[in-house]
Amino acid sequence: MPLINDMLEDLNKFLWYCSLDMASGLWVVSMTERARLISAFITPFGLFEWNRMPFGIKNAPQIYQRLIDNALYGYLKISADVSYDSYIDDILVIADSWETLCNKVDQLLETCDKWDLSISVVKSFWGLRKVAYLGHQVSMDGLEGHPKDLQALADLSFPSTLRAMQSFLGSLDYYSRFIEDFAISVLYELRESDFHEIARKNPKKVWSRKQTVTFARKLPLVKIDGPEPNEGSRC
């Protein structure tokens, strides 16, 4: 699978963007005879097999990613200046001019027609200066966190256990590039040993004043909705 952080690099060098969402998802992948036997499931009405790849199979995302890469290979590798991003069913087409963007989209649509792939029109955005992609907003002005996703993080309930705190930090890590010294805070200010020590002394209380203050300081940072700061001037 491609690394999301690598895919988000240097996207501000372009003027026009198309964010496309592939329709039907994993259903477009046909199951082999062996795969149908392995993934068969029983119900009160009998034994059934999948003809199309279902959601929930461990390697399904990787298989679909390979399908998209193979389908778009000729389109993507036509020349060195063809720029793209493809993560499972999300495809980003970028160009520095309107004419170039139209040409790339035409080639993409021809490839999808050849491979029997469909694009969800209602979930896609065509020819914009700023588009949403992989939980971020991409434009020539820079990379931003998507306001809707950031608000969802800001609205999370106050963690009351170590596991809840770990879940919150995992979600926050996705936007760690926007938070100054995020790793330092996680490693040294919210240490797992501190939680275990508190839980050992008082199982009903897993928060100390130190962790409460640290969490309160971290939460407002997810409300950043401007372009990513330049190096050396992070928030």
C-alpha positions as CSV (number, residue, x, y, z in Angstrom):
1,M,0.0,0.0,0.0
2,P,1.3,3.5,-0.7
3,L,2.2,5.8,2.2
4,I,-0.2,8.6,2.6
5,N,2.4,11.0,3.9
6,D,4.4,10.5,0.7
7,M,1.3,10.9,-1.5
8,L,0.6,14.3,0.1
9,E,4.0,15.8,-0.6
10,D,4.4,18.5,-3.2
11,L,0.7,18.7,-4.1
12,N,0.9,22.4,-3.8
13,K,2.9,22.7,-7.0
14,F,-0.2,22.4,-9.2
15,L,-3.1,24.6,-10.1
16,W,-6.0,22.3,-11.0
17,Y,-7.2,19.2,-9.1
18,C,-9.8,16.4,-9.6
19,S,-10.6,14.2,-6.7
20,L,-12.4,11.1,-7.9
21,D,-14.1,8.3,-6.0
22,M,-14.4,4.9,-7.7
23,A,-17.8,3.4,-7.6
24,S,-18.7,-0.1,-6.3
25,G,-15.4,-0.5,-4.5
26,L,-14.2,-4.0,-4.0
27,W,-17.3,-5.4,-5.8
28,V,-15.5,-4.9,-9.2
29,V,-13.0,-7.6,-8.4
30,S,-14.1,-11.1,-9.5
31,M,-13.3,-14.0,-7.1
32,T,-11.3,-16.9,-8.4
33,E,-12.7,-20.4,-7.9
34,R,-10.2,-21.1,-5.0
35,A,-11.1,-17.7,-3.4
36,R,-14.8,-18.5,-3.6
37,L,-14.2,-21.8,-1.8
38,I,-12.1,-20.3,0.9
39,S,-14.5,-17.4,1.6
40,A,-17.7,-19.5,1.5
41,F,-20.1,-18.9,4.4
42,I,-23.0,-20.8,5.8
43,T,-26.4,-19.5,6.6
44,P,-29.7,-21.1,7.7
45,F,-30.5,-21.3,4.0
46,G,-27.4,-23.1,2.9
47,L,-23.8,-22.6,1.9
48,F,-23.0,-19.5,-0.2
49,E,-20.0,-18.3,-2.1
50,W,-18.9,-14.9,-3.1
51,N,-18.7,-14.1,-6.9
52,R,-17.3,-10.7,-6.2
53,M,-14.7,-9.7,-3.6
54,P,-16.5,-8.8,-0.3
55,F,-15.5,-6.1,2.2
56,G,-13.7,-7.5,5.2
57,I,-11.2,-9.8,3.6
58,K,-7.8,-9.2,5.1
59,N,-6.0,-8.5,1.8
60,A,-8.9,-6.9,0.0
61,P,-7.5,-3.3,0.0
62,Q,-4.1,-4.5,-1.3
63,I,-5.8,-6.5,-4.1
64,Y,-8.0,-3.6,-5.1
65,Q,-5.0,-1.2,-5.0
66,R,-3.1,-3.5,-7.4
67,L,-6.1,-3.6,-9.7
68,I,-6.3,0.2,-9.9
69,D,-2.5,0.5,-10.4
70,N,-2.6,-2.1,-13.2
71,A,-5.5,-0.5,-14.9
72,L,-4.0,3.0,-14.8
73,Y,-0.4,1.9,-15.5
74,G,-0.4,2.9,-19.1
75,Y,-2.2,6.2,-18.4
76,L,-0.1,7.0,-15.4
77,K,3.3,6.2,-17.0
78,I,2.8,7.8,-20.4
79,S,5.4,10.4,-19.6
80,A,7.4,11.7,-16.7
81,D,5.2,14.7,-16.2
82,V,2.0,12.7,-15.6
83,S,1.2,13.3,-12.0
84,Y,-1.3,11.4,-9.9
85,D,-2.2,9.9,-6.6
86,S,-4.2,6.7,-6.1
87,Y,-5.1,5.2,-2.7
88,I,-7.5,2.3,-3.0
89,D,-10.7,3.9,-4.5
90,D,-9.6,7.5,-4.2
91,I,-7.8,9.0,-7.2
92,L,-6.3,12.5,-7.5
93,V,-5.6,14.0,-10.9
94,I,-3.4,17.1,-10.8
95,A,-2.2,19.5,-13.5
96,D,-0.6,22.9,-13.9
97,S,-3.0,24.0,-16.7
98,W,-6.6,23.5,-17.6
99,E,-5.8,21.9,-20.9
100,T,-3.4,19.4,-19.3
101,L,-6.0,18.5,-16.7
102,C,-8.7,17.9,-19.4
103,N,-6.3,15.6,-21.3
104,K,-5.5,13.6,-18.2
105,V,-9.1,13.2,-17.3
106,D,-9.9,12.1,-20.9
107,Q,-7.2,9.4,-20.7
108,L,-8.4,8.3,-17.3
109,L,-12.0,7.9,-18.4
110,E,-10.9,5.9,-21.5
111,T,-8.9,3.6,-19.2
112,C,-11.8,3.2,-16.8
113,D,-14.1,2.3,-19.8
114,K,-11.6,-0.3,-21.0
115,W,-11.3,-1.9,-17.6
116,D,-15.0,-1.7,-16.8
117,L,-14.3,0.6,-13.8
118,S,-16.9,3.2,-12.8
119,I,-16.5,6.6,-11.1
120,S,-19.0,7.9,-8.6
121,V,-20.1,11.2,-10.0
122,V,-21.8,12.5,-6.9
123,K,-18.7,11.7,-4.7
124,S,-16.2,13.2,-7.1
125,F,-15.0,16.8,-7.6
126,W,-13.8,17.9,-11.1
127,G,-11.6,20.8,-12.1
128,L,-11.2,22.7,-8.8
129,R,-8.5,24.8,-7.2
130,K,-9.0,23.1,-3.9
131,V,-10.3,19.5,-3.3
132,A,-10.7,17.2,-0.4
133,Y,-8.4,14.1,-0.5
134,L,-7.5,11.5,2.1
135,G,-8.8,13.6,5.0
136,H,-7.0,16.8,3.9
137,Q,-7.7,19.7,1.6
138,V,-5.2,20.1,-1.2
139,S,-4.6,23.4,-3.1
140,M,-1.8,25.6,-4.4
141,D,-1.8,27.4,-1.1
142,G,-0.7,24.3,0.7
143,L,-2.0,21.3,2.6
144,E,-4.7,21.7,5.2
145,G,-6.6,19.4,7.5
146,H,-10.2,18.8,6.4
147,P,-12.4,20.9,8.7
148,K,-15.0,18.2,9.0
149,D,-12.5,15.6,10.2
150,L,-10.8,18.1,12.5
151,Q,-14.1,19.0,14.1
152,A,-14.9,15.3,14.6
153,L,-11.6,15.0,16.6
154,A,-12.4,18.2,18.6
155,D,-15.8,16.9,19.5
156,L,-14.5,13.6,20.9
157,S,-15.5,12.9,24.5
158,F,-12.9,13.2,27.2
159,P,-11.0,9.9,27.4
160,S,-11.4,8.2,30.7
161,T,-9.1,5.2,30.2
162,L,-5.7,4.4,28.8
163,R,-7.3,2.6,25.8
164,A,-9.5,5.6,25.1
165,M,-6.5,7.9,25.2
166,Q,-4.5,5.7,22.9
167,S,-7.4,5.7,20.5
168,F,-7.5,9.5,20.6
169,L,-3.8,9.8,20.0
170,G,-4.0,7.4,17.1
171,S,-6.6,9.6,15.5
172,L,-4.6,12.7,16.2
173,D,-1.5,11.2,14.8
174,Y,-3.0,11.4,11.3
175,Y,-2.7,15.2,11.6
176,S,0.5,15.3,13.6
177,R,2.3,17.2,10.9
178,F,0.3,20.3,11.9
179,I,1.1,19.9,15.7
180,E,4.4,21.1,17.0
181,D,6.3,18.5,19.1
182,F,3.5,16.0,18.9
183,A,5.8,13.0,19.3
184,I,7.4,14.6,22.4
185,S,4.1,15.1,24.1
186,V,3.0,11.6,23.4
187,L,6.2,10.0,24.5
188,Y,7.0,12.0,27.6
189,E,3.8,13.8,28.8
190,L,1.3,11.0,28.3
191,R,3.3,7.9,29.2
192,E,1.7,4.5,29.5
193,S,3.5,3.9,32.8
194,D,1.8,6.9,34.3
195,F,-1.6,5.5,33.5
196,H,-0.8,2.1,34.9
197,E,0.6,3.6,38.1
198,I,-2.6,5.6,38.6
199,A,-4.8,2.6,37.8
200,R,-2.9,0.4,40.2
201,K,-3.4,2.9,43.1
202,N,-7.0,3.7,42.2
203,P,-8.6,1.6,39.5
204,K,-11.6,4.0,39.3
205,K,-9.3,6.9,38.5
206,V,-7.0,6.7,35.6
207,W,-6.4,10.4,35.1
208,S,-4.0,12.7,37.0
209,R,-4.0,16.4,36.8
210,K,-0.8,16.2,34.7
211,Q,-2.5,14.1,32.0
212,T,-5.7,16.2,32.1
213,V,-3.7,19.4,31.5
214,T,-1.7,17.8,28.7
215,F,-4.8,16.5,27.0
216,A,-6.5,19.9,27.3
217,R,-3.5,21.5,25.6
218,K,-3.5,19.0,22.7
219,L,-7.2,19.1,21.9
220,P,-7.4,22.7,20.6
221,L,-4.5,22.0,18.2
222,V,-6.7,19.8,16.0
223,K,-8.7,22.9,15.1
224,I,-6.0,24.1,12.8
225,D,-7.7,24.8,9.4
226,G,-5.1,26.9,7.5
227,P,-2.3,25.9,5.2
228,E,0.5,23.8,6.7
229,P,3.1,26.2,8.2
230,N,6.5,26.5,6.6
231,E,9.4,24.7,8.2
232,G,10.6,26.5,11.2
233,S,7.3,28.4,11.8
234,R,5.1,25.6,13.0
235,C,2.2,26.4,15.4
